[in-house]
Amino acid sequence: MTDYLVKALGFDDQVRAYAVSSTNTVGEGQRRHGTWPTASAALGRTMTAGVMMGAMLKGDDTLTVKVEGGGPIGAILVDSNAKGEVRGYVTHPQVHFDLNEHGKLDVRRAVGTDGTLTVVKDIGMRENFTGQVPIVSGELGDDFTYYFASSEQVPSSVGVGVLVNPDNSILAAGGFILQLLPGAGEETISQLEERLKTIEPISKMIQQGLSPEEILEQLMGEGNVKILEKMPVQFKCQCSKDRIANALISLGEAEIEDIIQTDGEAEAQCHFCNEKYHFSKEELEELKAEAK
């Protein structure tokens, strides 16, 4: 099934809600970077949160999420936009630990709890919006919840989950974000809190085949959900050979000549998707002429 995201309102427009199935999207990230299970869960949770946050943007706006918790996984970097496109990587993809005391992948140990979660939004203004909060749990769902409450002053609940197969491929991935809108009543808040205490983990719901719409019904109750929009979600990188070529041109004529003399060719690799771009001596000569 193709990954997709839904935007909705709940409880007579008192709650804004997002839910996404991201199994294939996270699976593409796992395949491209060869992540081991604990690293896959950390990257997948961040990508899932990132694609939902991207869906809150408009037009050509973009955002970047950076998680630096001081753990062995290193930094996690995720880019997303308003079109349901997301890409991401983790500094050390081959990180895995035994399951934690709850029988789950030990994401907290991989991410670490001594550092920051940073969100940078490019919304077409002269200055980008940057929000940064300390990492409070390392499990990431709680960290994004804290980010919304602290940096954007929006009371929220964020759930993200990833299940990994024995062969390291992704079995299930998905997430939700619920946000209280101004004027949300105490009864609504109480109902939501009760439901959040009793629902199954989000990754289990995805594994059981629940759609994003059905996940929102689990969270808010049947009849309480008004779907506004549905959009496809995918792992998509913005890199291309042309972009790499422009980066090489920006190095200048002397630098390109040095590459030609030293190596005779050039190869560049994109961090986000691991795609490799090769430039022959002839191509480098053309770029050098353009740099002139």
ZADO-1210 file (C-alpha; in nm, 4 decimals, padded with zeros to 6 digits):
<atoms>
<atom x="00.0000" y="00.0000" z="00.0000" code="MET" pos="1"/>
<atom x="00.1237" y="00.3488" z="-00.0863" code="THR" pos="2"/>
<atom x="00.2155" y="00.5620" z="00.2125" code="ASP" pos="3"/>
<atom x="-00.0109" y="00.8567" z="00.2794" code="TYR" pos="4"/>
<atom x="-00.0982" y="01.1203" z="00.5353" code="LEU" pos="5"/>
<atom x="-00.4313" y="01.2648" z="00.6440" code="VAL" pos="6"/>
<atom x="-00.5052" y="01.6047" z="00.7947" code="LYS" pos="7"/>
<atom x="-00.8177" y="01.6265" z="01.0080" code="ALA" pos="8"/>
<atom x="-01.0090" y="01.8164" z="01.2731" code="LEU" pos="9"/>
<atom x="-01.1592" y="01.6501" z="01.5783" code="GLY" pos="10"/>
<atom x="-01.4138" y="01.7191" z="01.8521" code="PHE" pos="11"/>
<atom x="-01.6010" y="01.9876" z="01.6533" code="ASP" pos="12"/>
<atom x="-01.2859" y="02.1704" z="01.5447" code="ASP" pos="13"/>
<atom x="-01.1239" y="02.1751" z="01.8898" code="GLN" pos="14"/>
<atom x="-00.8343" y="01.9482" z="01.7845" code="VAL" pos="15"/>
<atom x="-00.6079" y="01.9531" z="01.4788" code="ARG" pos="16"/>
<atom x="-00.4851" y="01.6063" z="01.3839" code="ALA" pos="17"/>
<atom x="-00.2386" y="01.4397" z="01.1492" code="TYR" pos="18"/>
<atom x="-00.1762" y="01.0691" z="01.0945" code="ALA" pos="19"/>
<atom x="00.0547" y="00.8942" z="00.8510" code="VAL" pos="20"/>
<atom x="00.1488" y="00.5470" z="00.7337" code="SER" pos="21"/>
<atom x="00.5183" y="00.5699" z="00.6449" code="SER" pos="22"/>
<atom x="00.6309" y="00.2052" z="00.6144" code="THR" pos="23"/>
<atom x="00.7568" y="00.2307" z="00.2536" code="ASN" pos="24"/>
<atom x="00.9078" y="00.5754" z="00.3088" code="THR" pos="25"/>
<atom x="01.1079" y="00.4616" z="00.6125" code="VAL" pos="26"/>
<atom x="01.1881" y="00.1383" z="00.4272" code="GLY" pos="27"/>
<atom x="01.3459" y="00.3392" z="00.1455" code="GLU" pos="28"/>
<atom x="01.5592" y="00.5262" z="00.3990" code="GLY" pos="29"/>
<atom x="01.6650" y="00.1952" z="00.5562" code="GLN" pos="30"/>
<atom x="01.7534" y="00.0469" z="00.2160" code="ARG" pos="31"/>
<atom x="01.9537" y="00.3478" z="00.1000" code="ARG" pos="32"/>
<atom x="02.1555" y="00.3828" z="00.4210" code="HIS" pos="33"/>
<atom x="02.1749" y="00.0170" z="00.5305" code="GLY" pos="34"/>
<atom x="02.0644" y="00.1080" z="00.8824" code="THR" pos="35"/>
<atom x="02.0583" y="-00.1558" z="01.1545" code="TRP" pos="36"/>
<atom x="01.7356" y="-00.1975" z="01.3562" code="PRO" pos="37"/>
<atom x="01.7879" y="00.0542" z="01.6397" code="THR" pos="38"/>
<atom x="01.9247" y="00.3145" z="01.3972" code="ALA" pos="39"/>
<atom x="01.6307" y="00.2402" z="01.1629" code="SER" pos="40"/>
<atom x="01.3836" y="00.3077" z="01.4437" code="ALA" pos="41"/>
<atom x="01.5513" y="00.6384" z="01.5344" code="ALA" pos="42"/>
<atom x="01.5752" y="00.7575" z="01.1737" code="LEU" pos="43"/>
<atom x="01.2258" y="00.6286" z="01.0919" code="GLY" pos="44"/>
<atom x="01.0634" y="00.7992" z="01.3902" code="ARG" pos="45"/>
<atom x="01.2316" y="01.1291" z="01.3003" code="THR" pos="46"/>
<atom x="01.1346" y="01.1015" z="00.9320" code="MET" pos="47"/>
<atom x="00.7753" y="01.0198" z="01.0299" code="THR" pos="48"/>
<atom x="00.7517" y="01.3222" z="01.2601" code="ALA" pos="49"/>
<atom x="00.9265" y="01.5339" z="00.9974" code="GLY" pos="50"/>
<atom x="00.6846" y="01.4470" z="00.7167" code="VAL" pos="51"/>
<atom x="00.3855" y="01.5339" z="00.9389" code="MET" pos="52"/>
<atom x="00.5469" y="01.8653" z="01.0361" code="MET" pos="53"/>
<atom x="00.6115" y="01.9298" z="00.6665" code="GLY" pos="54"/>
<atom x="00.2398" y="01.8808" z="00.6022" code="ALA" pos="55"/>
<atom x="00.1759" y="02.1798" z="00.8306" code="MET" pos="56"/>
<atom x="00.3624" y="02.4038" z="00.5835" code="LEU" pos="57"/>
<atom x="00.2322" y="02.5682" z="00.2666" code="LYS" pos="58"/>
<atom x="00.3495" y="02.5981" z="-00.0958" code="GLY" pos="59"/>
<atom x="00.7268" y="02.5721" z="-00.1342" code="ASP" pos="60"/>
<atom x="00.8046" y="02.6020" z="00.2391" code="ASP" pos="61"/>
<atom x="01.0506" y="02.3462" z="00.3786" code="THR" pos="62"/>
<atom x="01.1800" y="02.2397" z="00.7165" code="LEU" pos="63"/>
<atom x="01.4829" y="02.0630" z="00.8566" code="THR" pos="64"/>
<atom x="01.4849" y="01.8596" z="01.1773" code="VAL" pos="65"/>
<atom x="01.8155" y="01.7911" z="01.3506" code="LYS" pos="66"/>
<atom x="01.8420" y="01.5575" z="01.6494" code="VAL" pos="67"/>
<atom x="02.1717" y="01.5655" z="01.8398" code="GLU" pos="68"/>
<atom x="02.1370" y="01.3694" z="02.1621" code="GLY" pos="69"/>
<atom x="02.5008" y="01.2795" z="02.2235" code="GLY" pos="70"/>
<atom x="02.4364" y="00.9067" z="02.1698" code="GLY" pos="71"/>
<atom x="02.6349" y="00.6591" z="01.9561" code="PRO" pos="72"/>
<atom x="02.4062" y="00.7140" z="01.6577" code="ILE" pos="73"/>
<atom x="02.5386" y="01.0698" z="01.6125" code="GLY" pos="74"/>
<atom x="02.3168" y="01.3341" z="01.4531" code="ALA" pos="75"/>
<atom x="01.9910" y="01.2570" z="01.2703" code="ILE" pos="76"/>
<atom x="01.9046" y="01.5020" z="00.9927" code="LEU" pos="77"/>
<atom x="01.5669" y="01.5081" z="00.8147" code="VAL" pos="78"/>
<atom x="01.4307" y="01.7438" z="00.5465" code="ASP" pos="79"/>
<atom x="01.0635" y="01.7652" z="00.4506" code="SER" pos="80"/>
<atom x="00.8220" y="01.9891" z="00.2622" code="ASN" pos="81"/>
<atom x="00.4519" y="02.0626" z="00.2196" code="ALA" pos="82"/>
<atom x="00.4182" y="01.8030" z="-00.0596" code="LYS" pos="83"/>
<atom x="00.4668" y="01.4909" z="00.1529" code="GLY" pos="84"/>
<atom x="00.8300" y="01.4472" z="00.0476" code="GLU" pos="85"/>
<atom x="01.0908" y="01.3618" z="00.3099" code="VAL" pos="86"/>
<atom x="01.4542" y="01.2538" z="00.3173" code="ARG" pos="87"/>
<atom x="01.6934" y="01.1831" z="00.6000" code="GLY" pos="88"/>
<atom x="02.0093" y="01.0209" z="00.7255" code="TYR" pos="89"/>
<atom x="02.1846" y="00.9311" z="01.0466" code="VAL" pos="90"/>
<atom x="02.5579" y="00.9840" z="01.1080" code="THR" pos="91"/>
<atom x="02.6233" y="00.6245" z="01.2212" code="HIS" pos="92"/>
<atom x="02.3684" y="00.3935" z="01.0508" code="PRO" pos="93"/>
<atom x="02.5174" y="00.0666" z="01.1795" code="GLN" pos="94"/>
<atom x="02.4057" y="00.1033" z="01.5421" code="VAL" pos="95"/>
<atom x="02.2001" y="-00.1627" z="01.7189" code="HIS" pos="96"/>
<atom x="02.1418" y="-00.2706" z="02.0810" code="PHE" pos="97"/>
<atom x="01.9512" y="-00.5412" z="02.2626" code="ASP" pos="98"/>
<atom x="01.5846" y="-00.4629" z="02.3270" code="LEU" pos="99"/>
<atom x="01.5119" y="-00.2386" z="02.6266" code="ASN" pos="100"/>
<atom x="01.3283" y="-00.3381" z="02.9457" code="GLU" pos="101"/>
<atom x="00.9926" y="-00.2938" z="02.7655" code="HIS" pos="102"/>
<atom x="01.0948" y="-00.5359" z="02.4893" code="GLY" pos="103"/>
<atom x="01.1311" y="-00.2539" z="02.2365" code="LYS" pos="104"/>
<atom x="01.4171" y="-00.1192" z="02.0257" code="LEU" pos="105"/>
<atom x="01.6367" y="00.0904" z="02.2543" code="ASP" pos="106"/>
<atom x="01.6094" y="00.4196" z="02.0658" code="VAL" pos="107"/>
<atom x="01.6848" y="00.6276" z="02.3769" code="ARG" pos="108"/>
<atom x="02.0235" y="00.4576" z="02.4163" code="ARG" pos="109"/>
<atom x="02.1086" y="00.5131" z="02.0496" code="ALA" pos="110"/>
<atom x="01.9961" y="00.8787" z="02.0358" code="VAL" pos="111"/>
<atom x="02.1167" y="00.9835" z="02.3808" code="GLY" pos="112"/>
<atom x="01.9545" y="01.2296" z="02.6201" code="THR" pos="113"/>
<atom x="02.2202" y="01.5008" z="02.6371" code="ASP" pos="114"/>
<atom x="02.1595" y="01.7412" z="02.3512" code="GLY" pos="115"/>
<atom x="01.9038" y="01.9232" z="02.1432" code="THR" pos="116"/>
<atom x="01.6197" y="01.8875" z="01.8948" code="LEU" pos="117"/>
<atom x="01.6308" y="02.1699" z="01.6401" code="THR" pos="118"/>
<atom x="01.3686" y="02.2608" z="01.3798" code="VAL" pos="119"/>
<atom x="01.4506" y="02.5136" z="01.1062" code="VAL" pos="120"/>
<atom x="01.1634" y="02.6334" z="00.8850" code="LYS" pos="121"/>
<atom x="01.2232" y="02.8101" z="00.5552" code="ASP" pos="122"/>
<atom x="00.8899" y="02.9817" z="00.4892" code="ILE" pos="123"/>
<atom x="01.0128" y="03.2306" z="00.2294" code="GLY" pos="124"/>
<atom x="01.0930" y="03.5118" z="00.4722" code="MET" pos="125"/>
<atom x="01.4301" y="03.6858" z="00.4922" code="ARG" pos="126"/>
<atom x="01.5090" y="03.4976" z="00.8150" code="GLU" pos="127"/>
<atom x="01.4375" y="03.1301" z="00.8752" code="ASN" pos="128"/>
<atom x="01.2375" y="03.0347" z="01.1844" code="PHE" pos="129"/>
<atom x="01.4488" y="02.8247" z="01.4221" code="THR" pos="130"/>
<atom x="01.3170" y="02.6462" z="01.7300" code="GLY" pos="131"/>
<atom x="01.5411" y="02.4449" z="01.9622" code="GLN" pos="132"/>
<atom x="01.4641" y="02.2462" z="02.2751" code="VAL" pos="133"/>
<atom x="01.6662" y="02.0118" z="02.4969" code="PRO" pos="134"/>
<atom x="01.6090" y="01.6414" z="02.4404" code="ILE" pos="135"/>
<atom x="01.3899" y="01.5227" z="02.7264" code="VAL" pos="136"/>
<atom x="01.3579" y="01.1498" z="02.6590" code="SER" pos="137"/>
<atom x="01.5553" y="01.0296" z="02.3553" code="GLY" pos="138"/>
<atom x="01.2532" y="00.8220" z="02.2482" code="GLU" pos="139"/>
<atom x="01.1714" y="01.1074" z="02.0050" code="LEU" pos="140"/>
<atom x="00.7897" y="01.1040" z="02.0286" code="GLY" pos="141"/>
<atom x="00.8087" y="01.2722" z="02.3700" code="ASP" pos="142"/>
<atom x="01.0800" y="01.5038" z="02.2391" code="ASP" pos="143"/>
<atom x="00.8626" y="01.6289" z="01.9530" code="PHE" pos="144"/>
<atom x="00.5723" y="01.6674" z="02.1974" code="THR" pos="145"/>
<atom x="00.7971" y="01.8855" z="02.4147" code="TYR" pos="146"/>
<atom x="00.9155" y="02.0822" z="02.1098" code="TYR" pos="147"/>
<atom x="00.5589" y="02.1809" z="02.0133" code="PHE" pos="148"/>
<atom x="00.4656" y="02.2787" z="02.3696" code="ALA" pos="149"/>
<atom x="00.7868" y="02.4697" z="02.4403" code="SER" pos="150"/>
<atom x="00.8943" y="02.6207" z="02.1085" code="SER" pos="151"/>
<atom x="00.5597" y="02.6712" z="01.9319" code="GLU" pos="152"/>
<atom x="00.3358" y="02.6978" z="02.2416" code="GLN" pos="153"/>
<atom x="00.0924" y="02.4394" z="02.1013" code="VAL" pos="154"/>
<atom x="-00.0182" y="02.1653" z="02.3456" code="PRO" pos="155"/>
<atom x="00.0358" y="01.8475" z="02.1417" code="SER" pos="156"/>
<atom x="00.0705" y="01.4724" z="02.1571" code="SER" pos="157"/>
<atom x="00.3114" y="01.3084" z="01.9144" code="VAL" pos="158"/>
<atom x="00.3303" y="00.9334" z="01.8552" code="GLY" pos="159"/>
<atom x="00.5849" y="00.7787" z="01.6169" code="VAL" pos="160"/>
<atom x="00.6794" y="00.4139" z="01.5804" code="GLY" pos="161"/>
<atom x="00.8831" y="00.1727" z="01.3687" code="VAL" pos="162"/>
<atom x="00.8869" y="-00.2088" z="01.3674" code="LEU" pos="163"/>
<atom x="01.1795" y="-00.3883" z="01.2005" code="VAL" pos="164"/>
<atom x="01.1845" y="-00.7338" z="01.0388" code="ASN" pos="165"/>
<atom x="01.4545" y="-00.9936" z="01.1254" code="PRO" pos="166"/>
<atom x="01.6228" y="-00.9183" z="00.7887" code="ASP" pos="167"/>
<atom x="01.6509" y="-00.5451" z="00.8884" code="ASN" pos="168"/>
<atom x="01.3775" y="-00.4342" z="00.6454" code="SER" pos="169"/>
<atom x="01.0912" y="-00.2214" z="00.7800" code="ILE" pos="170"/>
<atom x="00.7789" y="-00.4099" z="00.8902" code="LEU" pos="171"/>
<atom x="00.5658" y="-00.1100" z="00.9892" code="ALA" pos="172"/>
<atom x="00.6082" y="00.2629" z="01.0464" code="ALA" pos="173"/>
<atom x="00.3702" y="00.5475" z="01.1130" code="GLY" pos="174"/>
<atom x="00.2737" y="00.8299" z="01.3427" code="GLY" pos="175"/>
<atom x="00.0237" y="01.0863" z="01.4609" code="PHE" pos="176"/>
<atom x="00.0176" y="01.4420" z="01.5920" code="ILE" pos="177"/>
<atom x="-00.2780" y="01.5777" z="01.7887" code="LEU" pos="178"/>
<atom x="-00.2854" y="01.9503" z="01.8710" code="GLN" pos="179"/>
<atom x="-00.5293" y="02.1404" z="02.0889" code="LEU" pos="180"/>
<atom x="-00.6711" y="02.4475" z="01.9191" code="LEU" pos="181"/>
<atom x="-00.7507" y="02.7670" z="02.1143" code="PRO" pos="182"/>
<atom x="-01.0731" y="02.7222" z="02.3069" code="GLY" pos="183"/>
<atom x="-01.0527" y="02.3423" z="02.3409" code="ALA" pos="184"/>
<atom x="-01.2763" y="02.2437" z="02.6340" code="GLY" pos="185"/>
<atom x="-01.1769" y="02.0551" z="02.9485" code="GLU" pos="186"/>
<atom x="-01.4066" y="01.7657" z="02.8566" code="GLU" pos="187"/>
<atom x="-01.2328" y="01.7256" z="02.5196" code="THR" pos="188"/>
<atom x="-00.8912" y="01.7344" z="02.6862" code="ILE" pos="189"/>
<atom x="-00.9984" y="01.4714" z="02.9422" code="SER" pos="190"/>
<atom x="-01.1408" y="01.2419" z="02.6732" code="GLN" pos="191"/>
<atom x="-00.8202" y="01.2679" z="02.4686" code="LEU" pos="192"/>
<atom x="-00.5988" y="01.2002" z="02.7687" code="GLU" pos="193"/>
<atom x="-00.8006" y="00.8880" z="02.8571" code="GLU" pos="194"/>
<atom x="-00.7885" y="00.7533" z="02.5031" code="ARG" pos="195"/>
<atom x="-00.4136" y="00.8171" z="02.4742" code="LEU" pos="196"/>
<atom x="-00.3559" y="00.6103" z="02.7895" code="LYS" pos="197"/>
<atom x="-00.5335" y="00.3050" z="02.6479" code="THR" pos="198"/>
<atom x="-00.4473" y="00.2916" z="02.2760" code="ILE" pos="199"/>
<atom x="-00.1994" y="00.0445" z="02.1314" code="GLU" pos="200"/>
<atom x="00.1437" y="00.1680" z="02.0132" code="PRO" pos="201"/>
<atom x="00.1214" y="00.3399" z="01.6755" code="ILE" pos="202"/>
<atom x="00.3554" y="00.0881" z="01.5065" code="SER" pos="203"/>
<atom x="00.1254" y="-00.1964" z="01.6218" code="LYS" pos="204"/>
<atom x="-00.1767" y="-00.0184" z="01.4706" code="MET" pos="205"/>
<atom x="00.0060" y="00.0158" z="01.1380" code="ILE" pos="206"/>
<atom x="00.1159" y="-00.3502" z="01.1546" code="GLN" pos="207"/>
<atom x="-00.2472" y="-00.4525" z="01.2099" code="GLN" pos="208"/>
<atom x="-00.3384" y="-00.2745" z="00.8870" code="GLY" pos="209"/>
<atom x="-00.5122" y="00.0319" z="01.0299" code="LEU" pos="210"/>
<atom x="-00.5252" y="00.3241" z="00.7875" code="SER" pos="211"/>
<atom x="-00.4367" y="00.6781" z="00.8988" code="PRO" pos="212"/>
<atom x="-00.8104" y="00.7559" z="00.9105" code="GLU" pos="213"/>
<atom x="-00.8733" y="00.4537" z="01.1346" code="GLU" pos="214"/>
<atom x="-00.5807" y="00.5536" z="01.3591" code="ILE" pos="215"/>
<atom x="-00.7420" y="00.8942" z="01.4150" code="LEU" pos="216"/>
<atom x="-01.0698" y="00.7217" z="01.5022" code="GLU" pos="217"/>
<atom x="-00.8817" y="00.5108" z="01.7579" code="GLN" pos="218"/>
<atom x="-00.7329" y="00.8296" z="01.9030" code="LEU" pos="219"/>
<atom x="-01.0424" y="01.0487" z="01.9074" code="MET" pos="220"/>
<atom x="-01.3380" y="00.8129" z="01.8832" code="GLY" pos="221"/>
<atom x="-01.5738" y="00.7269" z="01.6011" code="GLU" pos="222"/>
<atom x="-01.7748" y="01.0259" z="01.4819" code="GLY" pos="223"/>
<atom x="-01.5239" y="01.2731" z="01.6264" code="ASN" pos="224"/>
<atom x="-01.3018" y="01.2956" z="01.3168" code="VAL" pos="225"/>
<atom x="-01.3490" y="01.5250" z="01.0167" code="LYS" pos="226"/>
<atom x="-01.0982" y="01.4469" z="00.7389" code="ILE" pos="227"/>
<atom x="-00.9780" y="01.7608" z="00.5572" code="LEU" pos="228"/>
<atom x="-00.7112" y="01.6328" z="00.3194" code="GLU" pos="229"/>
<atom x="-00.5237" y="01.3211" z="00.2138" code="LYS" pos="230"/>
<atom x="-00.1789" y="01.3341" z="00.0533" code="MET" pos="231"/>
<atom x="00.0786" y="01.0774" z="-00.0674" code="PRO" pos="232"/>
<atom x="00.4049" y="01.0500" z="00.1255" code="VAL" pos="233"/>
<atom x="00.7406" y="00.9353" z="-00.0106" code="GLN" pos="234"/>
<atom x="01.1170" y="00.9368" z="00.0411" code="PHE" pos="235"/>
<atom x="01.2375" y="01.1885" z="-00.2152" code="LYS" pos="236"/>
<atom x="01.5744" y="01.3567" z="-00.2370" code="CYS" pos="237"/>
<atom x="01.6288" y="01.6956" z="-00.3989" code="GLN" pos="238"/>
<atom x="01.9795" y="01.6101" z="-00.5231" code="CYS" pos="239"/>
<atom x="02.0671" y="01.5825" z="-00.8928" code="SER" pos="240"/>
<atom x="02.3758" y="01.5784" z="-01.1139" code="LYS" pos="241"/>
<atom x="02.3009" y="01.9381" z="-01.2142" code="ASP" pos="242"/>
<atom x="02.3014" y="02.0522" z="-00.8521" code="ARG" pos="243"/>
<atom x="02.6332" y="01.8777" z="-00.7847" code="ILE" pos="244"/>
<atom x="02.7733" y="02.0307" z="-01.1053" code="ALA" pos="245"/>
<atom x="02.6710" y="02.3798" z="-00.9887" code="ASN" pos="246"/>
<atom x="02.8411" y="02.3118" z="-00.6549" code="ALA" pos="247"/>
<atom x="03.1591" y="02.2133" z="-00.8378" code="LEU" pos="248"/>
<atom x="03.1424" y="02.5286" z="-01.0553" code="ILE" pos="249"/>
<atom x="03.1145" y="02.7376" z="-00.7385" code="SER" pos="250"/>
<atom x="03.4520" y="02.5982" z="-00.6248" code="LEU" pos="251"/>
<atom x="03.6149" y="02.8025" z="-00.9006" code="GLY" pos="252"/>
<atom x="03.8412" y="02.7355" z="-01.1972" code="GLU" pos="253"/>
<atom x="04.1630" y="02.6723" z="-01.0009" code="ALA" pos="254"/>
<atom x="03.9991" y="02.4185" z="-00.7665" code="GLU" pos="255"/>
<atom x="03.8466" y="02.2227" z="-01.0569" code="ILE" pos="256"/>
<atom x="04.1823" y="02.2231" z="-01.2368" code="GLU" pos="257"/>
<atom x="04.3407" y="02.0850" z="-00.9203" code="ASP" pos="258"/>
<atom x="04.0838" y="01.7985" z="-00.9154" code="ILE" pos="259"/>
<atom x="04.1601" y="01.7234" z="-01.2828" code="ILE" pos="260"/>
<atom x="04.5365" y="01.7183" z="-01.2223" code="GLN" pos="261"/>
<atom x="04.5156" y="01.5162" z="-00.8985" code="THR" pos="262"/>
<atom x="04.2388" y="01.2652" z="-00.9699" code="ASP" pos="263"/>
<atom x="04.1445" y="01.3054" z="-01.3351" code="GLY" pos="264"/>
<atom x="03.7775" y="01.2636" z="-01.2375" code="GLU" pos="265"/>
<atom x="03.5389" y="01.3338" z="-00.9498" code="ALA" pos="266"/>
<atom x="03.2699" y="01.1494" z="-00.7605" code="GLU" pos="267"/>
<atom x="03.0253" y="01.3081" z="-00.5198" code="ALA" pos="268"/>
<atom x="02.7817" y="01.1296" z="-00.2898" code="GLN" pos="269"/>
<atom x="02.4638" y="01.2754" z="-00.1420" code="CYS" pos="270"/>
<atom x="02.4403" y="01.2361" z="00.2385" code="HIS" pos="271"/>
<atom x="02.0619" y="01.2217" z="00.2298" code="PHE" pos="272"/>
<atom x="02.0083" y="00.9422" z="-00.0236" code="CYS" pos="273"/>
<atom x="02.3560" y="00.7925" z="-00.0836" code="ASN" pos="274"/>
<atom x="02.3223" y="00.8495" z="-00.4595" code="GLU" pos="275"/>
<atom x="02.6635" y="00.8792" z="-00.6297" code="LYS" pos="276"/>
<atom x="02.7397" y="01.1194" z="-00.9147" code="TYR" pos="277"/>
<atom x="03.0443" y="01.0642" z="-01.1352" code="HIS" pos="278"/>
<atom x="03.2152" y="01.3346" z="-01.3395" code="PHE" pos="279"/>
<atom x="03.4663" y="01.2341" z="-01.6103" code="SER" pos="280"/>
<atom x="03.7713" y="01.4434" z="-01.7007" code="LYS" pos="281"/>
<atom x="03.5822" y="01.5796" z="-02.0037" code="GLU" pos="282"/>
<atom x="03.2876" y="01.6844" z="-01.7862" code="GLU" pos="283"/>
<atom x="03.5211" y="01.8521" z="-01.5382" code="LEU" pos="284"/>
<atom x="03.6864" y="02.0455" z="-01.8233" code="GLU" pos="285"/>
<atom x="03.3413" y="02.1724" z="-01.9273" code="GLU" pos="286"/>
<atom x="03.2640" y="02.2772" z="-01.5682" code="LEU" pos="287"/>
<atom x="03.6005" y="02.4515" z="-01.5454" code="LYS" pos="288"/>
<atom x="03.5177" y="02.6504" z="-01.8603" code="ALA" pos="289"/>
<atom x="03.1829" y="02.7518" z="-01.7049" code="GLU" pos="290"/>
<atom x="03.3590" y="02.8526" z="-01.3816" code="ALA" pos="291"/>
<atom x="03.5777" y="03.0905" z="-01.5847" code="LYS" pos="292"/>
</atoms>
